[in-house]
């Protein structure tokens, strides 16, 4: 299979690319290398048969068309994804997530790809007090980030309905694992704790998230690519719903710290209380997560502990 992967130097994208190259697929990574796109995430792939890297922006239609030509499938990860950044710079999120997705869809239509997988998030549903969000539920995004992702989902699906573009969409819960930029909660907390610092916990720590190992999500993406139905959305969640305080306590234990390392900070504006998705549809395809949360967190902490040369330069860039 010949794959074009937008945002393939980012967290989930890079994990997906390593798996694809390992299977023997021909893979072109297309990435603008903004702050969260890291060439180090793709270390070891240069020189692999069928692998190449294109440094360009998804909003650049001519560059995208040139790169996409000859590929069977497009996997669209490229997105701005940090809620806090979206609150201070919403326009950047609209440009990348909405205009970028429209550009990807139009070029994919022009080129004539066999399938476009648009990778999204459970945050488009907004907070849910009880039960779980199904793919048919109304969208109620709370932040500029989730609103831009909701819009990008609708743009991608509109290309299927209007033009017949073979689009499938996934909406996953919070991912964790290697290569995650240290602004998201798990790598942020782990890298601070490994340096002996404190971790900033929003509000009372009672917000609930479902944590899915990145490899489990990638396995779901691969299954949807192979067996998903065009024009269909697939929720991906591991069933690991825990409070942020519980997550923090687990990370403290894994890093050899205690509750004195927690700094409670003011909650962020519009902070959703709970996310939960109904995964019946993806499970009907035969998918199920294989990573236990405690084992997965221990593996992730060990990776950051063993790869300080990967994350320390990123912290220096932020300072």
C-alpha positions as CSV (number, residue, x, y, z in Angstrom):
1,X,0.0,0.0,0.0
2,X,1.2,3.5,-0.8
3,X,0.4,5.9,2.1
4,X,0.6,9.7,2.3
5,X,0.6,10.6,6.0
6,X,0.0,14.2,6.9
7,X,1.4,15.3,10.3
8,X,3.5,12.1,10.3
9,X,6.2,13.7,12.4
10,X,3.8,14.3,15.3
11,X,2.9,12.1,18.2
12,X,0.2,9.7,16.9
13,X,1.3,10.1,13.3
14,X,4.9,9.1,13.9
15,X,3.8,6.0,15.8
16,X,1.5,5.1,12.9
17,X,4.3,5.6,10.4
18,X,6.7,3.4,12.2
19,X,4.1,0.6,12.2
20,X,3.4,1.1,8.5
21,X,7.0,1.1,7.4
22,X,7.6,-2.0,9.6
23,X,4.8,-3.7,7.7
24,X,6.5,-2.9,4.4
25,X,4.1,-0.2,3.2
26,X,5.4,2.6,1.0
27,X,5.0,5.8,3.2
28,X,5.4,9.5,2.4
29,X,5.3,11.7,5.5
30,X,4.1,15.2,4.7
31,X,4.7,17.6,7.6
32,X,5.3,21.3,8.2
33,X,7.5,20.6,11.2
34,X,5.8,23.2,13.5
35,X,6.8,23.0,17.1
36,X,5.2,19.6,17.8
37,X,6.4,18.0,14.5
38,X,9.7,16.5,15.4
39,X,12.1,14.8,12.9
40,X,13.5,12.8,15.8
41,X,10.2,11.0,16.0
42,X,11.0,9.4,12.6
43,X,14.6,8.5,13.5
44,X,15.7,5.2,11.9
45,X,13.3,5.4,9.0
46,X,15.5,7.3,6.5
47,X,16.7,4.8,3.9
48,X,13.8,2.4,4.5
49,X,12.4,1.0,1.2
50,X,9.6,3.2,0.0
51,X,9.9,5.8,2.7
52,X,10.3,9.5,2.0
53,X,9.7,12.8,3.8
54,X,8.2,16.0,2.4
55,X,8.5,19.2,4.4
56,X,5.5,21.3,3.5
57,X,2.2,22.7,4.8
58,X,-1.2,21.0,4.3
59,X,-2.6,24.4,3.3
60,X,-0.2,24.5,0.3
61,X,-2.3,22.8,-2.4
62,X,0.3,22.6,-5.1
63,X,2.9,21.1,-2.8
64,X,0.3,18.7,-1.5
65,X,-0.9,17.6,-4.9
66,X,2.7,17.0,-6.0
67,X,3.3,14.8,-2.9
68,X,0.0,13.0,-3.0
69,X,0.1,11.9,-6.7
70,X,0.6,8.1,-7.0
71,X,-0.6,7.3,-3.5
72,X,-3.5,4.9,-2.7
73,X,-4.4,6.2,0.7
74,X,-4.2,9.5,2.7
75,X,-4.1,9.4,6.5
76,X,-4.7,12.9,7.7
77,X,-3.2,13.6,11.2
78,X,-2.0,17.1,10.6
79,X,-3.7,19.4,13.1
80,X,-3.1,21.9,15.9
81,X,-4.2,20.0,18.9
82,X,-3.4,21.8,22.3
83,X,-6.5,23.3,23.9
84,X,-4.5,25.9,25.9
85,X,-2.8,27.2,22.7
86,X,-6.2,27.4,21.0
87,X,-7.6,29.6,23.7
88,X,-4.8,32.2,23.0
89,X,-4.5,31.7,19.2
90,X,-7.8,30.4,17.7
91,X,-7.1,31.7,14.2
92,X,-4.1,29.4,13.9
93,X,-6.3,26.4,14.7
94,X,-8.9,27.4,12.2
95,X,-6.3,27.8,9.5
96,X,-4.6,24.4,10.0
97,X,-7.5,22.3,11.1
98,X,-10.3,23.7,8.8
99,X,-8.5,25.2,5.8
100,X,-5.9,22.4,5.9
101,X,-8.5,19.7,6.0
102,X,-10.4,21.3,3.1
103,X,-7.2,21.4,1.1
104,X,-6.4,17.8,1.8
105,X,-9.9,16.7,0.8
106,X,-9.9,18.7,-2.4
107,X,-6.4,17.5,-3.4
108,X,-7.4,13.9,-2.6
109,X,-10.5,14.3,-4.8
110,X,-8.4,15.7,-7.6
111,X,-5.8,13.0,-7.4
112,X,-8.3,10.2,-7.0
113,X,-7.1,8.4,-3.9
114,X,-8.8,5.1,-2.9
115,X,-9.4,6.2,0.7
116,X,-9.0,9.2,3.0
117,X,-8.8,8.6,6.8
118,X,-9.5,11.8,8.8
119,X,-8.2,11.4,12.4
120,X,-10.2,13.4,14.9
121,X,-11.0,13.5,18.7
122,X,-13.7,12.7,21.2
123,X,-13.5,16.4,22.3
124,X,-15.9,17.3,19.5
125,X,-18.8,15.9,21.5
126,X,-18.1,18.1,24.5
127,X,-18.6,17.2,28.1
128,X,-21.0,14.3,29.0
129,X,-22.1,13.8,32.6
130,X,-23.4,10.3,32.2
131,X,-23.3,7.6,29.5
132,X,-21.1,7.7,26.4
133,X,-21.2,9.7,23.2
134,X,-22.2,7.8,20.1
135,X,-21.1,8.8,16.6
136,X,-24.6,10.1,15.7
137,X,-24.7,12.4,18.8
138,X,-24.8,16.2,18.3
139,X,-21.4,17.9,18.4
140,X,-20.9,20.4,21.3
141,X,-17.3,21.5,21.3
142,X,-16.1,23.8,24.1
143,X,-12.8,25.1,23.0
144,X,-11.5,26.7,19.7
145,X,-9.4,23.5,19.3
146,X,-12.4,21.1,19.5
147,X,-14.6,23.5,17.5
148,X,-12.0,23.5,14.7
149,X,-11.8,19.7,14.8
150,X,-15.6,19.4,14.7
151,X,-15.6,21.7,11.7
152,X,-12.9,19.6,10.0
153,X,-14.9,16.4,10.6
154,X,-17.9,18.0,8.8
155,X,-15.7,19.3,6.0
156,X,-14.3,15.8,5.4
157,X,-17.7,14.1,5.6
158,X,-19.1,16.8,3.2
159,X,-16.6,15.7,0.6
160,X,-18.0,12.2,0.8
161,X,-21.6,13.3,0.6
162,X,-21.1,15.9,-2.2
163,X,-18.3,14.4,-4.2
164,X,-18.2,10.7,-3.3
165,X,-14.7,11.0,-1.8
166,X,-14.1,7.8,0.1
167,X,-13.7,9.3,3.6
168,X,-13.7,7.6,7.0
169,X,-13.3,9.4,10.3
170,X,-12.1,8.3,13.7
171,X,-12.6,10.1,17.0
172,X,-10.3,8.8,19.7
173,X,-10.0,9.5,23.4
174,X,-6.9,10.8,25.0
175,X,-3.8,9.0,23.7
176,X,-0.5,8.4,25.5
177,X,2.8,6.8,24.7
178,X,6.2,7.6,23.2
179,X,6.9,10.8,21.1
180,X,4.1,12.9,22.8
181,X,5.2,16.5,22.9
182,X,5.7,17.6,26.6
183,X,2.8,20.1,26.7
184,X,0.1,17.4,27.1
185,X,-0.6,16.2,30.6
186,X,1.2,12.9,30.8
187,X,4.6,13.9,29.2
188,X,4.4,17.3,30.8
189,X,3.9,15.8,34.3
190,X,6.5,13.0,33.7
191,X,9.2,15.3,32.4
192,X,8.7,17.7,35.3
193,X,8.7,14.9,37.9
194,X,11.8,13.4,36.4
195,X,13.5,16.7,36.8
196,X,12.3,17.0,40.4
197,X,9.7,19.7,39.8
198,X,6.1,20.2,40.5
199,X,3.1,19.4,38.3
200,X,0.3,21.8,37.6
201,X,-3.1,20.1,38.2
202,X,-6.1,22.1,36.9
203,X,-9.0,22.8,39.4
204,X,-9.9,20.0,41.7
205,X,-8.4,17.3,39.5
206,X,-11.9,15.8,39.1
207,X,-12.0,16.0,35.3
208,X,-12.4,12.5,33.7
209,X,-10.7,11.2,30.6
210,X,-10.4,7.8,28.9
211,X,-6.8,7.0,28.2
212,X,-5.9,4.9,25.1
213,X,-2.4,3.7,24.4
214,X,-1.2,5.1,21.1
215,X,-0.5,1.6,19.7
216,X,-4.1,0.6,20.4
217,X,-5.3,3.7,18.6
218,X,-3.0,3.0,15.6
219,X,-4.4,-0.6,15.4
220,X,-7.9,0.9,15.3
221,X,-6.8,3.3,12.5
222,X,-5.4,0.4,10.5
223,X,-8.6,-1.6,10.9
224,X,-10.8,1.3,9.8
225,X,-8.5,1.8,6.8
226,X,-8.9,-1.8,5.8
227,X,-12.6,-2.5,6.7
228,X,-14.3,0.8,7.5
229,X,-17.3,1.9,5.5
230,X,-17.0,5.1,3.5
231,X,-18.7,8.1,5.0
232,X,-18.7,6.5,8.5
233,X,-17.3,7.8,11.8
234,X,-15.7,5.4,14.3
235,X,-15.2,6.2,18.0
236,X,-12.0,4.8,19.5
237,X,-11.7,4.5,23.3
238,X,-10.0,2.1,25.7
239,X,-12.5,2.2,28.6
240,X,-9.9,3.6,31.0
241,X,-11.9,6.5,32.5
242,X,-10.1,8.0,35.4
243,X,-10.0,11.4,37.2
244,X,-7.0,13.6,36.5
245,X,-6.1,13.4,40.1
246,X,-6.0,9.6,39.9
247,X,-3.8,9.8,36.8
248,X,-1.5,12.3,38.6
249,X,-1.2,10.0,41.6
250,X,-0.2,7.1,39.4
251,X,2.4,9.2,37.6
252,X,3.8,10.4,41.0
253,X,4.2,6.8,42.1
254,X,5.9,5.8,38.9
255,X,8.3,8.7,39.1
256,X,9.1,8.2,42.8
257,X,7.3,11.4,43.9
258,X,4.5,12.2,46.4
259,X,1.6,14.6,46.7
260,X,3.8,17.4,47.7
261,X,4.8,17.6,44.0
262,X,1.2,18.6,43.0
263,X,0.6,22.3,42.4
264,X,-3.2,23.0,42.1
265,X,-3.8,25.8,39.6
266,X,-6.8,27.7,38.4
267,X,-9.0,25.7,36.0
268,X,-8.7,26.6,32.4
269,X,-11.7,28.3,30.7
270,X,-14.3,26.0,29.3
271,X,-12.7,22.9,30.7
272,X,-14.9,19.9,29.9
273,X,-15.6,17.8,32.9
274,X,-15.9,14.3,31.3
275,X,-15.4,12.6,28.0
276,X,-16.7,9.1,27.2
277,X,-17.4,7.5,23.9
278,X,-19.4,4.5,22.8
279,X,-17.0,2.2,20.9
280,X,-19.6,-0.4,19.8
281,X,-19.0,0.4,16.1
282,X,-15.2,-0.1,16.1
283,X,-15.5,-3.2,18.2
284,X,-17.9,-4.6,15.7
285,X,-15.1,-4.5,13.2
286,X,-13.0,-6.7,15.6
287,X,-11.0,-4.1,17.4
288,X,-10.2,-4.1,21.2
289,X,-7.5,-2.4,23.2
290,X,-4.7,-4.7,24.4
291,X,-2.8,-2.4,26.7
292,X,-3.6,-2.4,30.4
293,X,-3.5,1.2,31.7
294,X,-1.1,0.7,34.6
295,X,1.3,-1.3,32.4
296,X,1.0,1.2,29.6
297,X,1.7,4.2,31.9
298,X,4.8,2.3,33.4
299,X,6.0,1.7,29.9
300,X,5.5,5.3,28.9
301,X,7.3,6.7,32.0
302,X,10.2,4.3,31.3
303,X,10.4,5.5,27.8
304,X,10.7,9.2,28.9
305,X,13.2,8.2,31.6
306,X,15.3,6.4,29.0
307,X,15.0,9.1,26.3
308,X,15.8,12.4,28.0
309,X,17.9,13.3,25.0
310,X,14.6,13.3,23.0
311,X,12.6,15.6,25.4
312,X,15.2,17.8,27.1
313,X,15.9,19.8,23.9
314,X,12.2,20.4,23.5
315,X,11.9,21.9,27.0
316,X,14.9,24.1,26.3
317,X,13.1,25.4,23.2
318,X,10.0,26.3,25.2
319,X,12.0,28.1,27.9
